[in-house]
Amino acid sequence: MRTVMSSARLGCRVFLTALCLLALLPMSRLPAEVKAAAVIQVKGRWIVGPGGRATPPGSFTRGLQTSGLVYSRGSLLSLGDQRSAFPGHVFCIDPTTARLRQPPVRIEVSASAPDTRELAGFRATVNPDFEGLTVHPARPNTLLAVTEDKSPSVAAIRLHWQEPASTPPFLARAEIVALTPVVYPAGVEGWRGDTNFRLEGCTAAPSEGTFYLAFERARDDLPRLLAMDLAAVEANESTTLRDVPLNFAAVARRPDKSRARLNLNGLDALRTRPLLVAVARDQERILVLEPQSQVVRRVVDLDLRTPEGFSIEWVSPEGLAVDASSNRLWLVNDPDSVRGNYRARDAQQAEGRFAEFAPLLFQLALSDVVDSTP
């Protein structure tokens, strides 16, 4: 009995000592819940072809199935996902009308690209699984894109614009010049072992020489921000990614979407400040990240609606792009609805553009998202 009592007293002392030490820590270092700072309602525009027609779905395909987004040369560029009617194609979207400016352009492998196993695998793949994309900060005609469900890699895609330059520019060709395989950090695996919960977004921070990648959600129900050296994205050699620890666990769930877990999908860098802006698909919100301080600085909840202002049951925003010079932020969704949940909220089934799986493009003021961020 004496031994038991002594152990109990010792345990109590250890506990009290720990509490005292915790109280001495600066308040800024203590974990704090990150709640939404605002709610922004925005109407979308249907993304359709140059003639105003949508790309209809098939038995396997989901229309255009836009994946990723980046602003370049006055257009919004997106890629066709693996269930797109145009998988592995570049879409050039007019930011004003949301229409495609030209037919989708298929991504080929450059004849000058090295003969690697990864590129051989890409050539043999009918529907590559491209997700996020960004523009190389030192080479404006080169896109950097990531793959998710299949072999994880970073693709360098060279864009060949029509010369002499036209307004808007016409994309003539897109070709892969490098495909760099990446390895996830130890212990980082897709949610529930699902390979479709891995790389979703990417962006470059040239001032840091860093290439950031958004890992959608890991086994612990939380996303990850991963990184590699920007100089290694075209190395064609396997690279192990670094885990950038952020306080994702402190992000409070949306009260109106309490069952939705946190994702990390589209990603872009705010070049004027050391911040990243990301979209969280399931919770339909924007996160402002500060990798250097390893914190989620701000959360903005989204109320995404149809052009007519109707609520949507399942939006699934996955692509995000910013243009600080014009104070614009865009979102694009991936309407891969397998349970009929891509529809107006007050409708029993998908109708009109929803039934055609037409994606939606949303435009917000960038300042509304980040201006109040410290």
C-alpha positions as CSV (number, residue, x, y, z in Angstrom):
1,M,0.0,0.0,0.0
2,R,2.8,2.4,0.8
3,T,4.4,1.8,-2.6
4,V,1.1,2.5,-4.3
5,M,0.6,5.8,-2.4
6,S,4.2,6.8,-3.1
7,S,3.6,6.3,-6.9
8,A,0.4,8.3,-6.7
9,R,2.2,11.2,-5.0
10,L,5.0,11.1,-7.6
11,G,2.5,11.1,-10.4
12,C,0.7,14.1,-8.9
13,R,4.0,16.0,-8.6
14,V,4.9,15.3,-12.2
15,F,1.5,16.5,-13.3
16,L,1.7,19.7,-11.3
17,T,5.2,20.4,-12.5
18,A,4.0,20.0,-16.1
19,L,1.2,22.5,-15.5
20,C,3.6,25.0,-14.1
21,L,6.0,24.7,-17.0
22,L,3.1,25.1,-19.5
23,A,2.0,28.3,-17.7
24,L,5.4,29.8,-18.2
25,L,5.3,29.3,-22.0
26,P,4.4,32.4,-24.0
27,M,0.8,32.5,-25.0
28,S,1.6,32.8,-28.7
29,R,3.2,29.3,-28.6
30,L,0.1,27.7,-27.1
31,P,-2.2,25.9,-29.6
32,A,-5.3,28.0,-30.3
33,E,-8.4,27.1,-32.3
34,V,-8.5,28.8,-35.7
35,K,-12.0,29.8,-36.6
36,A,-13.4,31.3,-39.7
37,A,-12.9,35.1,-39.9
38,A,-15.5,35.7,-42.6
39,V,-18.2,34.2,-44.8
40,I,-18.1,35.2,-48.5
41,Q,-21.0,34.5,-50.9
42,V,-20.1,34.3,-54.6
43,K,-22.0,33.3,-57.7
44,G,-20.2,31.1,-60.2
45,R,-20.2,31.0,-64.0
46,W,-20.5,27.8,-66.0
47,I,-17.4,26.7,-67.9
48,V,-18.4,25.8,-71.4
49,G,-16.9,25.5,-74.8
50,P,-16.2,28.5,-77.2
51,G,-19.7,28.0,-78.7
52,G,-21.4,28.0,-75.3
53,R,-22.0,24.3,-75.2
54,A,-20.9,22.1,-72.3
55,T,-19.0,18.8,-72.7
56,P,-21.5,16.1,-71.9
57,P,-20.5,13.2,-69.5
58,G,-20.1,9.6,-70.6
59,S,-20.3,6.3,-68.9
60,F,-16.9,6.9,-67.2
61,T,-16.1,10.6,-68.0
62,R,-17.4,13.6,-66.1
63,G,-17.4,16.3,-68.7
64,L,-14.4,18.6,-68.7
65,Q,-13.5,17.7,-65.0
66,T,-11.2,20.7,-64.5
67,S,-8.3,20.0,-62.2
68,G,-6.1,22.7,-60.9
69,L,-6.0,26.4,-61.9
70,V,-3.4,29.0,-62.6
71,Y,-3.5,32.5,-64.1
72,S,-1.1,33.1,-67.1
73,R,-1.0,35.4,-70.1
74,G,-4.5,36.7,-69.4
75,S,-6.1,33.2,-69.3
76,L,-6.9,30.8,-66.6
77,L,-5.2,27.4,-67.3
78,S,-6.6,24.2,-66.0
79,L,-5.9,20.5,-66.7
80,G,-8.3,17.6,-67.5
81,D,-8.4,15.1,-64.7
82,Q,-8.4,11.3,-65.2
83,R,-12.2,11.1,-65.6
84,S,-12.3,14.1,-68.0
85,A,-13.5,13.8,-71.5
86,F,-10.1,15.3,-72.2
87,P,-7.7,13.8,-69.7
88,G,-4.2,15.2,-69.8
89,H,-5.2,18.3,-71.8
90,V,-4.7,22.0,-71.1
91,F,-7.8,24.2,-71.0
92,C,-7.5,27.9,-71.7
93,I,-10.4,29.7,-69.9
94,D,-11.5,33.3,-70.4
95,P,-11.6,34.8,-66.9
96,T,-14.4,37.1,-67.9
97,T,-16.8,34.8,-69.7
98,A,-15.7,31.4,-68.2
99,R,-15.7,30.0,-71.8
100,L,-12.8,28.0,-73.3
101,R,-10.9,30.2,-75.6
102,Q,-9.9,27.3,-77.8
103,P,-10.2,23.5,-78.0
104,P,-8.4,21.6,-75.3
105,V,-4.7,21.0,-76.1
106,R,-3.3,17.5,-75.4
107,I,-0.1,17.2,-73.4
108,E,2.5,15.2,-75.3
109,V,6.0,14.0,-74.3
110,S,8.7,16.1,-75.8
111,A,11.1,14.3,-78.3
112,S,14.0,15.9,-76.4
113,A,12.8,14.5,-73.0
114,P,15.0,11.9,-71.4
115,D,14.1,8.2,-71.8
116,T,13.1,7.4,-68.3
117,R,10.8,4.8,-66.8
118,E,8.4,7.5,-65.5
119,L,8.0,9.0,-69.0
120,A,7.6,5.6,-70.5
121,G,4.8,5.0,-68.0
122,F,3.2,8.4,-68.9
123,R,3.2,7.5,-72.6
124,A,1.4,4.2,-71.8
125,T,-1.3,6.0,-69.6
126,V,-4.5,6.8,-71.4
127,N,-5.9,9.1,-68.7
128,P,-3.1,10.7,-66.6
129,D,-4.2,11.9,-63.2
130,F,-3.1,15.6,-63.2
131,E,-4.1,17.7,-60.2
132,G,-2.6,21.0,-59.2
133,L,-0.5,23.2,-61.5
134,T,1.5,26.4,-61.3
135,V,3.7,28.5,-63.5
136,H,7.5,28.1,-63.1
137,P,8.6,31.5,-61.6
138,A,11.7,31.6,-63.8
139,R,10.2,30.2,-67.0
140,P,6.7,31.7,-67.7
141,N,6.1,29.3,-70.5
142,T,6.6,26.2,-68.3
143,L,3.8,24.8,-66.1
144,L,4.6,22.6,-63.1
145,A,1.9,20.0,-62.4
146,V,1.5,17.2,-59.9
147,T,-0.1,13.7,-60.3
148,E,-2.0,12.0,-57.5
149,D,-3.8,8.7,-57.9
150,K,-1.1,7.1,-60.2
151,S,2.7,7.3,-59.6
152,P,3.3,10.6,-57.7
153,S,5.4,13.0,-59.7
154,V,6.0,16.6,-60.8
155,A,5.7,17.3,-64.5
156,A,7.4,20.2,-66.2
157,I,5.1,21.1,-69.2
158,R,6.5,23.5,-71.8
159,L,3.8,25.6,-73.5
160,H,4.2,26.7,-77.1
161,W,2.2,29.8,-77.8
162,Q,1.4,30.8,-81.4
163,E,3.7,33.4,-82.9
164,P,3.4,36.1,-83.7
165,A,1.7,36.7,-80.4
166,S,-2.1,36.9,-80.7
167,T,-4.6,38.5,-78.3
168,P,-5.5,36.5,-76.5
169,P,-2.6,34.2,-77.0
170,F,-3.3,30.9,-78.8
171,L,-1.8,27.7,-77.3
172,A,-0.4,25.6,-80.1
173,R,1.4,22.8,-78.2
174,A,2.0,21.5,-74.7
175,E,4.8,19.0,-74.1
176,I,6.4,17.4,-71.0
177,V,10.1,18.0,-70.8
178,A,10.7,16.5,-67.4
179,L,8.9,14.1,-65.1
180,T,10.3,14.0,-61.6
181,P,9.1,11.2,-59.3
182,V,8.5,12.2,-55.6
183,V,8.5,10.1,-52.4
184,Y,6.3,11.0,-49.5
185,P,7.8,11.6,-46.1
186,A,7.8,8.6,-43.7
187,G,4.4,8.1,-42.2
188,V,2.5,10.2,-44.7
189,E,-0.1,8.1,-46.5
190,G,-3.4,8.8,-48.1
191,W,-6.5,9.0,-45.9
192,R,-7.8,5.4,-45.2
193,G,-5.1,4.2,-47.6
194,D,-6.8,5.8,-50.5
195,T,-4.4,6.8,-53.3
196,N,-6.9,9.5,-54.4
197,F,-6.3,11.5,-51.2
198,R,-2.7,12.5,-52.0
199,L,-1.2,15.4,-54.0
200,E,-3.8,18.0,-55.0
201,G,-2.1,21.3,-55.5
202,C,1.3,22.9,-55.9
203,T,2.9,26.3,-56.1
204,A,6.3,27.9,-56.1
205,A,7.8,30.4,-53.7
206,P,10.8,31.8,-55.7
207,S,12.1,34.0,-52.8
208,E,12.5,30.8,-50.8
209,G,13.6,28.6,-53.6
210,T,10.8,26.2,-52.5
211,F,8.2,24.2,-54.4
212,Y,5.2,23.5,-52.1
213,L,2.8,20.6,-52.6
214,A,-0.7,20.1,-51.0
215,F,-1.3,16.6,-49.7
216,E,-5.0,16.4,-49.5
217,R,-5.6,14.3,-46.3
218,A,-3.5,11.8,-44.4
219,R,-4.6,8.9,-42.2
220,D,-5.0,11.1,-39.1
221,D,-7.8,13.0,-40.9
222,L,-5.5,16.1,-41.5
223,P,-3.8,17.4,-44.6
224,R,-0.1,18.1,-45.0
225,L,1.9,20.8,-46.6
226,L,4.9,19.2,-48.3
227,A,7.9,20.8,-49.9
228,M,11.0,20.3,-52.1
229,D,13.7,22.5,-53.5
230,L,12.5,24.4,-56.6
231,A,15.7,23.5,-58.3
232,A,14.8,19.8,-58.1
233,V,11.5,19.9,-59.9
234,E,13.1,19.2,-63.3
235,A,15.8,16.9,-62.2
236,N,14.1,13.7,-63.4
237,E,15.5,12.0,-60.3
238,S,13.5,10.7,-57.4
239,T,13.1,13.3,-54.6
240,T,11.8,12.8,-51.0
241,L,9.5,15.5,-50.0
242,R,9.7,17.4,-46.7
243,D,6.9,17.8,-44.3
244,V,6.2,21.4,-43.3
245,P,4.3,21.2,-40.0
246,L,1.3,23.5,-39.8
247,N,-1.4,23.7,-37.1
248,F,-4.1,22.1,-39.2
249,A,-5.4,20.4,-36.1
250,A,-6.4,23.8,-34.7
251,V,-8.7,24.6,-37.6
252,A,-12.2,24.4,-36.3
253,R,-14.8,22.6,-38.4
254,R,-17.5,24.6,-40.0
255,P,-20.7,24.7,-37.8
256,D,-22.8,24.2,-40.9
257,K,-20.6,21.4,-42.2
258,S,-19.7,19.6,-39.0
259,R,-19.2,16.2,-40.7
260,A,-16.8,17.6,-43.3
261,R,-13.1,16.8,-42.7
262,L,-10.3,19.1,-43.6
263,N,-8.7,18.8,-47.1
264,L,-5.9,20.7,-48.8
265,N,-6.5,21.1,-52.5
266,G,-5.7,24.0,-54.8
267,L,-2.7,26.1,-53.7
268,D,-1.1,29.3,-54.9
269,A,1.6,31.7,-53.5
270,L,1.0,35.3,-52.7
271,R,4.2,36.6,-54.2
272,T,4.1,39.9,-52.5
273,R,4.0,38.4,-49.0
274,P,5.3,35.1,-47.6
275,L,1.8,33.5,-47.6
276,L,0.1,30.6,-49.4
277,V,-3.6,30.6,-50.2
278,A,-5.3,27.2,-50.4
279,V,-8.8,25.9,-50.9
280,A,-10.3,23.1,-48.7
281,R,-12.7,21.1,-50.9
282,D,-15.0,19.3,-48.4
283,Q,-15.4,22.3,-46.0
284,E,-15.7,24.8,-48.9
285,R,-13.3,27.3,-47.4
286,I,-10.1,29.2,-48.1
287,L,-7.0,28.9,-45.8
288,V,-4.3,31.4,-45.6
289,L,-1.0,29.6,-44.7
290,E,2.3,31.0,-43.4
291,P,4.8,28.2,-43.9
292,Q,7.7,30.2,-42.2
293,S,5.7,30.5,-39.0
294,Q,4.0,27.1,-39.5
295,V,0.5,28.4,-38.9
296,V,-2.8,28.7,-40.6
297,R,-3.2,32.5,-40.5
298,R,-6.8,32.8,-41.6
299,V,-9.9,30.8,-42.6
300,V,-12.6,32.2,-44.9
301,D,-15.9,30.2,-45.3
302,L,-17.4,30.2,-48.8
303,D,-21.1,30.2,-49.8
304,L,-20.7,29.1,-53.5
305,R,-23.8,29.5,-55.7
306,T,-25.1,29.1,-59.2
307,P,-25.1,32.0,-61.6
308,E,-28.8,32.5,-60.6
309,G,-27.9,32.5,-56.9
310,F,-29.1,29.0,-56.0
311,S,-27.3,27.0,-53.3
312,I,-25.5,23.9,-54.4
313,E,-25.5,20.5,-52.7
314,W,-21.9,19.5,-53.6
315,V,-19.6,22.1,-55.1
316,S,-16.2,20.4,-54.7
317,P,-13.9,23.4,-55.3
318,E,-10.4,22.1,-56.0
319,G,-8.5,24.6,-58.1
320,L,-7.3,28.0,-56.9
321,A,-5.4,30.8,-58.7
322,V,-4.5,34.4,-57.6
323,D,-3.4,37.5,-59.5
324,A,-2.3,40.1,-57.0
325,S,-1.9,42.8,-59.6
326,S,-5.6,42.8,-60.4
327,N,-6.7,41.8,-56.9
328,R,-8.5,38.7,-58.1
329,L,-8.8,35.1,-56.8
330,W,-10.5,32.4,-58.8
331,L,-11.8,29.0,-57.8
332,V,-12.8,26.1,-60.1
333,N,-14.6,23.0,-59.0
334,D,-14.3,19.3,-60.0
335,P,-17.8,18.1,-60.4
336,D,-17.0,14.4,-60.1
337,S,-20.4,13.5,-58.7
338,V,-20.8,9.7,-58.3
339,R,-23.9,9.8,-56.1
340,G,-25.9,12.5,-57.9
341,N,-25.0,15.2,-55.4
342,Y,-23.8,17.8,-57.9
343,R,-27.1,19.6,-58.1
344,A,-29.1,22.5,-56.8
345,R,-29.7,22.0,-53.1
346,D,-33.5,22.3,-53.5
347,A,-33.6,19.8,-56.4
348,Q,-34.0,16.0,-56.1
349,Q,-31.7,15.3,-59.0
350,A,-29.2,17.0,-61.3
351,E,-30.8,19.1,-64.0
352,G,-29.4,21.4,-66.8
353,R,-25.8,22.3,-66.4
354,F,-25.5,20.1,-63.3
355,A,-26.6,17.1,-65.4
356,E,-24.0,18.0,-68.0
357,F,-21.3,18.1,-65.3
358,A,-20.3,21.6,-66.3
359,P,-17.7,23.1,-63.9
360,L,-18.2,26.4,-62.2
361,L,-15.7,29.3,-62.1
362,F,-15.9,31.7,-59.1
363,Q,-14.1,35.0,-58.8
364,L,-13.4,36.8,-55.5
365,A,-11.5,39.9,-54.5
366,L,-8.1,38.7,-53.2
367,S,-8.1,41.5,-50.6
368,D,-11.3,40.1,-49.0
369,V,-9.4,37.0,-48.3
370,V,-6.0,38.2,-47.2
371,D,-6.1,41.9,-46.4
372,S,-6.9,41.5,-42.7
373,T,-4.3,38.7,-42.3
374,P,-1.4,40.0,-40.1
